[in-house]
């Protein structure tokens, strides 16, 4: 692949929903730090794609992902922060009061 394209392998975490690792498929997980892999869990292959700067990704800019892969060897995507109103669902009492 040329510098304007990366054959990208995306792994999902078995420990936490919406946590992903993006790596260059040719290099694999070799450059991902052990501490991160321990937190992430055993990576599960989710998707392989050709990443270009104009590619639309759900929660990241493709150019940022490509830059991180080139610089560090990986891009780590955390789940989105929960909205405050969504947290109220977990704080609400679970039993009826009359």
N, C-alpha and C positions, 0 to 999 in steps of 0.2 A: 504494500500500500504506500501511497505517496504521503507527504506531510499534510496534505489537505483532507486526507481520509484516514480513518482508523477502523480496522476490523475489531469491533468491540464485543466483548462477552459480558453479559450482565448476570450477576448472581444475586439471589434473594437469601435473606437470613431465615433460618428455621426458628429463631428465637423471638423475633419481633416482626410484626407485619410492617410492610412498606419500608423496610431497611434494605438497601441495595449496595452492591459493589460493582463498579464498572472498571474493567481492565482491558488491556490490549490482548486479544486472543492469542497472539503469537508468544507473548511473554507469560501469560497466565497469571497465577497468584503469587509468583516468585517474589515480587517486590512489595507485597502487602505485609506490614509488620505483624509479627506473631501476636502481640497484645491485641491488635484489632481483630485478628481472626478468632481469638479466644472469646472476645465480646460478641462477635458476629455469629459464631457457631459454624457448623460445617456448611460451607457455601453450596447452594443448590442452583445449578444452571437454570436460568429463566429465559434468556433471549440472546441471540447473536444478531448483530446488525452492523452495517457499514455506517459509521458516524462521520458526518460532515458538519461544518459550521452552520449550515442553513437547515439542518435537521431539526424538526420540532420534537421536543421532549416534554413530558408532563410537568416536571417540577424543577428543571434545571436548564440553563442555556447550554446548548451543545458546544459552543466555543469554550466555556468554562470547564466542561467535562473533558474535552480534548486537551486543554492546557494542563489540567491536573494529571491526566494519564501520561502525558509527555514528561512532566516535571517530577512527579512522585511515583508513577507507575500504576496509579489507581485513582478512582474518584469514589468517595464514600457518601452515600445519600441517606440521611436520617429521615424518619417518618415526619410528616408535617406536625407542627404544634397543634394541640387541640384548642379549639375556640373555647372561651370562657363559658359561653352558654351551654356547650356540650358537657362541660365538667359538672354542671348543675344536675344533669341526669344521674350522675353517680352519687351525688350528695343528697338527693331526695330520699325521704323516708320510704322504706319498702313495705310497710304495713299500713293499712287503713286506720284512721283515727276518727271516731264519731263523737 
